[in-house]
């Protein structure tokens, strides 16, 4: 049986590395949101977090700018937002684990870490709201959260 889950955000902050390892192993890609950097250019886009994100460049799959954002972000982004999509692999997991905690809201960090499974949003966060969700969570997902004392509430799948 599958469940949608609302996850206790503070637990994610405390279990950052465990979550990154798990989500990175059981998804095919992930995204982060950052801002275009002045002077604005889209070819290639320069972003506020270039220094932090540059080690992930070999894992970059796609970049969507402003109104091109999709999924949970469609229609919510200003013209100066960038969604960087990366391949979820061992290399990217190691790099992200070494970054500052991306679940903490800070202007010095990209926001809204989102993992995709089977081409769909699976595990996603809204950093500035301190909210996290897991859609279509399976038995293994639930067991992982329970094993790491990460609290959650089941919500109906609509």
PyMOL commands that set and color helices and strands:
alter all, ss='L'
color gray80, all
select helices_A, chain A and resi 9-14+16-25+50-59+66-68+71-73+90-98+127-129+139-147
alter helices_A, ss='H'
color red, helices_A
select strands_A, chain A and resi 3-7+29-35+60-65+81-87+111-117+120-126+131-137+152-155
alter strands_A, ss='S'
color yellow, strands_A
deselect
rebuild
show_as cartoon
